[in-house]
Amino acid sequence: MHHQFTRMERRGLITREPCGSRGIDAVLTDEGFAALRKAVPGHADEVRCLFVERLTPEELDAFAAVSAKLLSALEADRSGAR
């Protein structure tokens, strides 16, 4: 991740901001948002083709439940509540 962030920072796509005592947040710049907007349509097509279309509705529901649980835990960690 460090090397990828370094490359992205050099290209002006992100800035780094401290997060906690040892972490960083990678924050998109205006250029980074522009690059993301440009990449979204092709990326969404690939995700749909390689991931979504290969799962049943039940599997997608299970994935959504697991994702929600992980996001909730990450948000709690970030806010300091465990």
Biopython code that builds the backbone (N, CA, C, O; Angstrom):
import numpy as np
from Bio.PDB.StructureBuilder import StructureBuilder

atoms = [
    (1, "MET", "N", (0.823, -1.182, 0.000)),
    (1, "MET", "CA", (0.000, 0.000, 0.000)),
    (1, "MET", "C", (0.872, 1.252, 0.000)),
    (1, "MET", "O", (0.578, 2.225, -0.695)),
    (2, "HIS", "N", (1.932, 1.217, 0.775)),
    (2, "HIS", "CA", (2.806, 2.401, 0.861)),
    (2, "HIS", "C", (3.308, 2.804, -0.523)),
    (2, "HIS", "O", (3.267, 3.981, -0.882)),
    (3, "HIS", "N", (3.775, 1.840, -1.292)),
    (3, "HIS", "CA", (4.312, 2.148, -2.611)),
    (3, "HIS", "C", (3.215, 2.656, -3.560)),
    (3, "HIS", "O", (3.443, 3.584, -4.336)),
    (4, "GLN", "N", (2.047, 2.051, -3.492)),
    (4, "GLN", "CA", (0.938, 2.513, -4.335)),
    (4, "GLN", "C", (0.547, 3.938, -3.953)),
    (4, "GLN", "O", (0.348, 4.784, -4.825)),
    (5, "PHE", "N", (0.437, 4.204, -2.658)),
    (5, "PHE", "CA", (0.097, 5.568, -2.216)),
    (5, "PHE", "C", (1.172, 6.562, -2.645)),
    (5, "PHE", "O", (0.857, 7.689, -3.029)),
    (6, "THR", "N", (2.429, 6.156, -2.581)),
    (6, "THR", "CA", (3.510, 7.050, -3.015)),
    (6, "THR", "C", (3.351, 7.402, -4.485)),
    (6, "THR", "O", (3.490, 8.565, -4.865)),
    (7, "ARG", "N", (3.061, 6.400, -5.318)),
    (7, "ARG", "CA", (2.866, 6.662, -6.741)),
    (7, "ARG", "C", (1.656, 7.569, -6.979)),
    (7, "ARG", "O", (1.714, 8.493, -7.790)),
    (8, "MET", "N", (0.575, 7.298, -6.272)),
    (8, "MET", "CA", (-0.627, 8.112, -6.434)),
    (8, "MET", "C", (-0.394, 9.546, -5.953)),
    (8, "MET", "O", (-0.892, 10.497, -6.557)),
    (9, "GLU", "N", (0.354, 9.692, -4.879)),
    (9, "GLU", "CA", (0.654, 11.024, -4.363)),
    (9, "GLU", "C", (1.515, 11.800, -5.359)),
    (9, "GLU", "O", (1.283, 12.987, -5.586)),
    (10, "ARG", "N", (2.496, 11.142, -5.946)),
    (10, "ARG", "CA", (3.344, 11.789, -6.955)),
    (10, "ARG", "C", (2.539, 12.257, -8.164)),
    (10, "ARG", "O", (2.859, 13.278, -8.773)),
    (11, "ARG", "N", (1.492, 11.505, -8.508)),
    (11, "ARG", "CA", (0.639, 11.872, -9.641)),
    (11, "ARG", "C", (-0.401, 12.930, -9.263)),
    (11, "ARG", "O", (-1.161, 13.381, -10.120)),
    (12, "GLY", "N", (-0.440, 13.324, -8.000)),
    (12, "GLY", "CA", (-1.383, 14.342, -7.557)),
    (12, "GLY", "C", (-2.787, 13.819, -7.333)),
    (12, "GLY", "O", (-3.739, 14.598, -7.291)),
    (13, "LEU", "N", (-2.932, 12.492, -7.187)),
    (13, "LEU", "CA", (-4.251, 11.895, -7.028)),
    (13, "LEU", "C", (-4.720, 11.863, -5.579)),
    (13, "LEU", "O", (-5.922, 11.869, -5.315)),
    (14, "ILE", "N", (-3.776, 11.830, -4.637)),
    (14, "ILE", "CA", (-4.117, 11.778, -3.209)),
    (14, "ILE", "C", (-3.188, 12.676, -2.412)),
    (14, "ILE", "O", (-2.118, 13.078, -2.870)),
    (15, "THR", "N", (-3.635, 12.972, -1.209)),
    (15, "THR", "CA", (-2.765, 13.515, -0.168)),
    (15, "THR", "C", (-2.874, 12.555, 1.003)),
    (15, "THR", "O", (-3.838, 11.796, 1.102)),
    (16, "ARG", "N", (-1.897, 12.587, 1.882)),
    (16, "ARG", "CA", (-1.921, 11.720, 3.062)),
    (16, "ARG", "C", (-2.178, 12.575, 4.291)),
    (16, "ARG", "O", (-1.580, 13.637, 4.467)),
    (17, "GLU", "N", (-3.078, 12.093, 5.138)),
    (17, "GLU", "CA", (-3.390, 12.783, 6.380)),
    (17, "GLU", "C", (-3.241, 11.792, 7.526)),
    (17, "GLU", "O", (-3.647, 10.637, 7.402)),
    (18, "PRO", "N", (-2.657, 12.238, 8.652)),
    (18, "PRO", "CA", (-2.492, 11.336, 9.795)),
    (18, "PRO", "C", (-3.835, 10.795, 10.282)),
    (18, "PRO", "O", (-4.852, 11.487, 10.247)),
    (19, "CYS", "N", (-3.814, 9.550, 10.734)),
    (19, "CYS", "CA", (-5.001, 8.891, 11.289)),
    (19, "CYS", "C", (-4.532, 8.065, 12.472)),
    (19, "CYS", "O", (-3.852, 7.056, 12.289)),
    (20, "GLY", "N", (-4.879, 8.469, 13.661)),
    (20, "GLY", "CA", (-4.411, 7.763, 14.843)),
    (20, "GLY", "C", (-2.933, 7.980, 15.040)),
    (20, "GLY", "O", (-2.352, 8.910, 14.479)),
    (21, "SER", "N", (-2.321, 7.125, 15.837)),
    (21, "SER", "CA", (-0.906, 7.307, 16.162)),
    (21, "SER", "C", (0.034, 6.758, 15.088)),
    (21, "SER", "O", (1.185, 7.186, 15.005)),
    (22, "ARG", "N", (-0.437, 5.820, 14.268)),
    (22, "ARG", "CA", (0.468, 5.204, 13.297)),
    (22, "ARG", "C", (-0.089, 5.114, 11.894)),
    (22, "ARG", "O", (0.614, 4.676, 10.983)),
    (23, "GLY", "N", (-1.330, 5.514, 11.693)),
    (23, "GLY", "CA", (-1.957, 5.325, 10.388)),
    (23, "GLY", "C", (-2.019, 6.597, 9.575)),
    (23, "GLY", "O", (-1.663, 7.683, 10.033)),
    (24, "ILE", "N", (-2.483, 6.422, 8.355)),
    (24, "ILE", "CA", (-2.749, 7.564, 7.479)),
    (24, "ILE", "C", (-4.070, 7.332, 6.764)),
    (24, "ILE", "O", (-4.502, 6.196, 6.566)),
    (25, "ASP", "N", (-4.693, 8.423, 6.385)),
    (25, "ASP", "CA", (-5.831, 8.368, 5.474)),
    (25, "ASP", "C", (-5.330, 8.868, 4.135)),
    (25, "ASP", "O", (-4.645, 9.888, 4.069)),
    (26, "ALA", "N", (-5.661, 8.164, 3.074)),
    (26, "ALA", "CA", (-5.363, 8.631, 1.729)),
    (26, "ALA", "C", (-6.599, 9.393, 1.263)),
    (26, "ALA", "O", (-7.679, 8.818, 1.133)),
    (27, "VAL", "N", (-6.432, 10.690, 1.012)),
    (27, "VAL", "CA", (-7.545, 11.569, 0.668)),
    (27, "VAL", "C", (-7.430, 11.951, -0.805)),
    (27, "VAL", "O", (-6.398, 12.455, -1.247)),
    (28, "LEU", "N", (-8.498, 11.707, -1.554)),
    (28, "LEU", "CA", (-8.495, 12.041, -2.977)),
    (28, "LEU", "C", (-8.443, 13.556, -3.179)),
    (28, "LEU", "O", (-9.134, 14.312, -2.496)),
    (29, "THR", "N", (-7.626, 13.971, -4.111)),
    (29, "THR", "CA", (-7.584, 15.366, -4.540)),
    (29, "THR", "C", (-8.624, 15.561, -5.636)),
    (29, "THR", "O", (-9.293, 14.609, -6.038)),
    (30, "ASP", "N", (-8.759, 16.790, -6.117)),
    (30, "ASP", "CA", (-9.667, 17.028, -7.249)),
    (30, "ASP", "C", (-9.246, 16.201, -8.456)),
    (30, "ASP", "O", (-10.090, 15.649, -9.162)),
    (31, "GLU", "N", (-7.938, 16.115, -8.691)),
    (31, "GLU", "CA", (-7.439, 15.281, -9.797)),
    (31, "GLU", "C", (-7.766, 13.820, -9.558)),
    (31, "GLU", "O", (-8.099, 13.094, -10.495)),
    (32, "GLY", "N", (-7.674, 13.384, -8.314)),
    (32, "GLY", "CA", (-8.002, 12.008, -7.974)),
    (32, "GLY", "C", (-9.469, 11.694, -8.220)),
    (32, "GLY", "O", (-9.808, 10.632, -8.743)),
    (33, "PHE", "N", (-10.345, 12.635, -7.835)),
    (33, "PHE", "CA", (-11.769, 12.445, -8.108)),
    (33, "PHE", "C", (-12.038, 12.381, -9.601)),
    (33, "PHE", "O", (-12.852, 11.574, -10.050)),
    (34, "ALA", "N", (-11.361, 13.225, -10.378)),
    (34, "ALA", "CA", (-11.544, 13.209, -11.837)),
    (34, "ALA", "C", (-11.121, 11.861, -12.416)),
    (34, "ALA", "O", (-11.813, 11.306, -13.269)),
    (35, "ALA", "N", (-9.977, 11.331, -11.953)),
    (35, "ALA", "CA", (-9.504, 10.025, -12.426)),
    (35, "ALA", "C", (-10.484, 8.920, -12.026)),
    (35, "ALA", "O", (-10.746, 8.004, -12.806)),
    (36, "LEU", "N", (-11.022, 9.011, -10.812)),
    (36, "LEU", "CA", (-11.990, 8.024, -10.348)),
    (36, "LEU", "C", (-13.254, 8.067, -11.199)),
    (36, "LEU", "O", (-13.750, 7.023, -11.623)),
    (37, "ARG", "N", (-13.779, 9.265, -11.455)),
    (37, "ARG", "CA", (-14.978, 9.390, -12.288)),
    (37, "ARG", "C", (-14.743, 8.798, -13.681)),
    (37, "ARG", "O", (-15.638, 8.174, -14.249)),
    (38, "LYS", "N", (-13.553, 8.992, -14.223)),
    (38, "LYS", "CA", (-13.236, 8.456, -15.542)),
    (38, "LYS", "C", (-13.181, 6.924, -15.524)),
    (38, "LYS", "O", (-13.566, 6.277, -16.498)),
    (39, "ALA", "N", (-12.700, 6.345, -14.415)),
    (39, "ALA", "CA", (-12.514, 4.889, -14.321)),
    (39, "ALA", "C", (-13.789, 4.144, -13.948)),
    (39, "ALA", "O", (-13.900, 2.949, -14.225)),
    (40, "VAL", "N", (-14.747, 4.813, -13.332)),
    (40, "VAL", "CA", (-15.921, 4.133, -12.776)),
    (40, "VAL", "C", (-16.703, 3.306, -13.796)),
    (40, "VAL", "O", (-16.982, 2.141, -13.514)),
    (41, "PRO", "N", (-17.070, 3.833, -14.953)),
    (41, "PRO", "CA", (-17.907, 3.009, -15.848)),
    (41, "PRO", "C", (-17.263, 1.682, -16.245)),
    (41, "PRO", "O", (-17.920, 0.643, -16.176)),
    (42, "GLY", "N", (-16.018, 1.692, -16.651)),
    (42, "GLY", "CA", (-15.346, 0.450, -17.036)),
    (42, "GLY", "C", (-15.162, -0.490, -15.860)),
    (42, "GLY", "O", (-15.304, -1.705, -16.000)),
    (43, "HIS", "N", (-14.844, 0.072, -14.699)),
    (43, "HIS", "CA", (-14.657, -0.749, -13.501)),
    (43, "HIS", "C", (-15.978, -1.404, -13.097)),
    (43, "HIS", "O", (-16.011, -2.586, -12.757)),
    (44, "ALA", "N", (-17.056, -0.638, -13.137)),
    (44, "ALA", "CA", (-18.365, -1.184, -12.773)),
    (44, "ALA", "C", (-18.756, -2.332, -13.708)),
    (44, "ALA", "O", (-19.308, -3.338, -13.262)),
    (45, "ASP", "N", (-18.474, -2.181, -14.981)),
    (45, "ASP", "CA", (-18.763, -3.261, -15.933)),
    (45, "ASP", "C", (-17.974, -4.521, -15.594)),
    (45, "ASP", "O", (-18.515, -5.626, -15.638)),
    (46, "GLU", "N", (-16.698, -4.356, -15.258)),
    (46, "GLU", "CA", (-15.863, -5.511, -14.903)),
    (46, "GLU", "C", (-16.347, -6.182, -13.632)),
    (46, "GLU", "O", (-16.409, -7.410, -13.572)),
    (47, "VAL", "N", (-16.694, -5.399, -12.606)),
    (47, "VAL", "CA", (-17.201, -5.970, -11.353)),
    (47, "VAL", "C", (-18.482, -6.747, -11.609)),
    (47, "VAL", "O", (-18.664, -7.852, -11.097)),
    (48, "ARG", "N", (-19.366, -6.160, -12.403)),
    (48, "ARG", "CA", (-20.627, -6.840, -12.718)),
    (48, "ARG", "C", (-20.351, -8.164, -13.427)),
    (48, "ARG", "O", (-20.933, -9.192, -13.082)),
    (49, "CYS", "N", (-19.463, -8.133, -14.415)),
    (49, "CYS", "CA", (-19.165, -9.321, -15.219)),
    (49, "CYS", "C", (-18.438, -10.398, -14.414)),
    (49, "CYS", "O", (-18.786, -11.576, -14.492)),
    (50, "LEU", "N", (-17.436, -9.997, -13.647)),
    (50, "LEU", "CA", (-16.574, -10.966, -12.959)),
    (50, "LEU", "C", (-17.075, -11.382, -11.584)),
    (50, "LEU", "O", (-16.629, -12.395, -11.045)),
    (51, "PHE", "N", (-17.996, -10.612, -11.007)),
    (51, "PHE", "CA", (-18.399, -10.873, -9.630)),
    (51, "PHE", "C", (-19.912, -11.035, -9.513)),
    (51, "PHE", "O", (-20.394, -12.119, -9.186)),
    (52, "VAL", "N", (-20.647, -9.990, -9.771)),
    (52, "VAL", "CA", (-22.086, -9.972, -9.514)),
    (52, "VAL", "C", (-22.820, -11.035, -10.330)),
    (52, "VAL", "O", (-23.649, -11.765, -9.787)),
    (53, "GLU", "N", (-22.528, -11.129, -11.613)),
    (53, "GLU", "CA", (-23.250, -12.073, -12.463)),
    (53, "GLU", "C", (-22.933, -13.527, -12.144)),
    (53, "GLU", "O", (-23.639, -14.419, -12.613)),
    (54, "ARG", "N", (-21.910, -13.787, -11.374)),
    (54, "ARG", "CA", (-21.530, -15.169, -11.039)),
    (54, "ARG", "C", (-22.140, -15.645, -9.722)),
    (54, "ARG", "O", (-21.993, -16.810, -9.351)),
    (55, "LEU", "N", (-22.822, -14.746, -9.020)),
    (55, "LEU", "CA", (-23.418, -15.104, -7.733)),
    (55, "LEU", "C", (-24.936, -15.162, -7.846)),
    (55, "LEU", "O", (-25.549, -14.452, -8.643)),
    (56, "THR", "N", (-25.519, -16.022, -7.030)),
    (56, "THR", "CA", (-26.980, -16.106, -6.964)),
    (56, "THR", "C", (-27.487, -14.927, -6.121)),
    (56, "THR", "O", (-26.710, -14.295, -5.405)),
    (57, "PRO", "N", (-28.781, -14.636, -6.208)),
    (57, "PRO", "CA", (-29.335, -13.592, -5.344)),
    (57, "PRO", "C", (-29.083, -13.875, -3.856)),
    (57, "PRO", "O", (-28.838, -12.949, -3.083)),
    (58, "GLU", "N", (-29.142, -15.119, -3.464)),
    (58, "GLU", "CA", (-28.898, -15.477, -2.066)),
    (58, "GLU", "C", (-27.444, -15.204, -1.679)),
    (58, "GLU", "O", (-27.169, -14.704, -0.588)),
    (59, "GLU", "N", (-26.530, -15.530, -2.569)),
    (59, "GLU", "CA", (-25.112, -15.263, -2.301)),
    (59, "GLU", "C", (-24.835, -13.759, -2.220)),
    (59, "GLU", "O", (-24.044, -13.312, -1.389)),
    (60, "LEU", "N", (-25.487, -12.987, -3.081)),
    (60, "LEU", "CA", (-25.333, -11.531, -3.023)),
    (60, "LEU", "C", (-25.886, -10.975, -1.718)),
    (60, "LEU", "O", (-25.302, -10.057, -1.143)),
    (61, "ASP", "N", (-27.014, -11.524, -1.237)),
    (61, "ASP", "CA", (-27.563, -11.100, 0.051)),
    (61, "ASP", "C", (-26.596, -11.425, 1.190)),
    (61, "ASP", "O", (-26.405, -10.609, 2.091)),
    (62, "ALA", "N", (-25.987, -12.610, 1.154)),
    (62, "ALA", "CA", (-25.022, -12.993, 2.182)),
    (62, "ALA", "C", (-23.802, -12.078, 2.136)),
    (62, "ALA", "O", (-23.291, -11.664, 3.177)),
    (63, "PHE", "N", (-23.341, -11.767, 0.938)),
    (63, "PHE", "CA", (-22.204, -10.855, 0.786)),
    (63, "PHE", "C", (-22.543, -9.481, 1.345)),
    (63, "PHE", "O", (-21.719, -8.862, 2.018)),
    (64, "ALA", "N", (-23.746, -9.004, 1.073)),
    (64, "ALA", "CA", (-24.179, -7.704, 1.595)),
    (64, "ALA", "C", (-24.208, -7.709, 3.117)),
    (64, "ALA", "O", (-23.806, -6.728, 3.743)),
    (65, "ALA", "N", (-24.675, -8.791, 3.720)),
    (65, "ALA", "CA", (-24.733, -8.879, 5.177)),
    (65, "ALA", "C", (-23.333, -8.874, 5.788)),
    (65, "ALA", "O", (-23.090, -8.187, 6.780)),
    (66, "VAL", "N", (-22.420, -9.633, 5.204)),
    (66, "VAL", "CA", (-21.040, -9.670, 5.697)),
    (66, "VAL", "C", (-20.391, -8.301, 5.531)),
    (66, "VAL", "O", (-19.704, -7.827, 6.436)),
    (67, "SER", "N", (-20.598, -7.677, 4.404)),
    (67, "SER", "CA", (-20.025, -6.348, 4.148)),
    (67, "SER", "C", (-20.546, -5.333, 5.145)),
    (67, "SER", "O", (-19.773, -4.526, 5.661)),
    (68, "ALA", "N", (-21.846, -5.356, 5.430)),
    (68, "ALA", "CA", (-22.434, -4.427, 6.400)),
    (68, "ALA", "C", (-21.838, -4.630, 7.787)),
    (68, "ALA", "O", (-21.571, -3.665, 8.503)),
    (69, "LYS", "N", (-21.631, -5.881, 8.159)),
    (69, "LYS", "CA", (-21.048, -6.171, 9.468)),
    (69, "LYS", "C", (-19.619, -5.637, 9.561)),
    (69, "LYS", "O", (-19.241, -5.032, 10.565)),
    (70, "LEU", "N", (-18.833, -5.861, 8.518)),
    (70, "LEU", "CA", (-17.450, -5.371, 8.514)),
    (70, "LEU", "C", (-17.399, -3.849, 8.517)),
    (70, "LEU", "O", (-16.599, -3.263, 9.246)),
    (71, "LEU", "N", (-18.239, -3.201, 7.713)),
    (71, "LEU", "CA", (-18.264, -1.740, 7.698)),
    (71, "LEU", "C", (-18.664, -1.168, 9.039)),
    (71, "LEU", "O", (-18.096, -0.169, 9.481)),
    (72, "SER", "N", (-19.626, -1.782, 9.690)),
    (72, "SER", "CA", (-20.052, -1.332, 11.008)),
    (72, "SER", "C", (-18.908, -1.425, 12.013)),
    (72, "SER", "O", (-18.703, -0.512, 12.813)),
    (73, "ALA", "N", (-18.165, -2.527, 11.972)),
    (73, "ALA", "CA", (-17.028, -2.700, 12.875)),
    (73, "ALA", "C", (-15.930, -1.678, 12.580)),
    (73, "ALA", "O", (-15.329, -1.132, 13.505)),
    (74, "LEU", "N", (-15.668, -1.419, 11.307)),
    (74, "LEU", "CA", (-14.654, -0.418, 10.946)),
    (74, "LEU", "C", (-15.061, 0.973, 11.416)),
    (74, "LEU", "O", (-14.225, 1.731, 11.910)),
    (75, "GLU", "N", (-16.334, 1.312, 11.265)),
    (75, "GLU", "CA", (-16.819, 2.614, 11.722)),
    (75, "GLU", "C", (-16.723, 2.732, 13.234)),
    (75, "GLU", "O", (-16.382, 3.794, 13.754)),
    (76, "ALA", "N", (-17.020, 1.653, 13.940)),
    (76, "ALA", "CA", (-16.906, 1.665, 15.405)),
    (76, "ALA", "C", (-15.458, 1.830, 15.827)),
    (76, "ALA", "O", (-15.156, 2.583, 16.753)),
    (77, "ASP", "N", (-14.557, 1.122, 15.146)),
    (77, "ASP", "CA", (-13.122, 1.274, 15.455)),
    (77, "ASP", "C", (-12.666, 2.701, 15.232)),
    (77, "ASP", "O", (-11.907, 3.253, 16.029)),
    (78, "ARG", "N", (-13.128, 3.289, 14.153)),
    (78, "ARG", "CA", (-12.720, 4.652, 13.801)),
    (78, "ARG", "C", (-13.224, 5.665, 14.835)),
    (78, "ARG", "O", (-12.529, 6.630, 15.155)),
    (79, "SER", "N", (-14.414, 5.445, 15.347)),
    (79, "SER", "CA", (-14.979, 6.379, 16.324)),
    (79, "SER", "C", (-14.509, 6.076, 17.738)),
    (79, "SER", "O", (-14.804, 6.833, 18.663)),
    (80, "GLY", "N", (-13.777, 4.971, 17.917)),
    (80, "GLY", "CA", (-13.260, 4.625, 19.233)),
    (80, "GLY", "C", (-14.185, 3.764, 20.056)),
    (80, "GLY", "O", (-13.831, 3.394, 21.176)),
    (81, "ALA", "N", (-15.346, 3.432, 19.555)),
    (81, "ALA", "CA", (-16.295, 2.581, 20.263)),
    (81, "ALA", "C", (-16.104, 1.146, 19.828)),
    (81, "ALA", "O", (-16.168, 0.843, 18.637)),
    (82, "ARG", "N", (-15.871, 0.271, 20.768)),
    (82, "ARG", "CA", (-15.699, -1.152, 20.428)),
    (82, "ARG", "C", (-16.708, -1.984, 21.119)),
    (82, "ARG", "O", (-16.720, -3.204, 20.955)),
]
sb = StructureBuilder()
sb.init_structure("model")
sb.init_model(0)
sb.init_chain("A")
sb.init_seg("    ")
for serial, (resi, resn, name, xyz) in enumerate(atoms, 1):
    if name == "N":
        sb.init_residue(resn, " ", resi, " ")
    sb.init_atom(name, np.array(xyz, "f"), 0.0, 1.0, " ", f" {name:<3s}", serial, name[0])
structure = sb.get_structure()
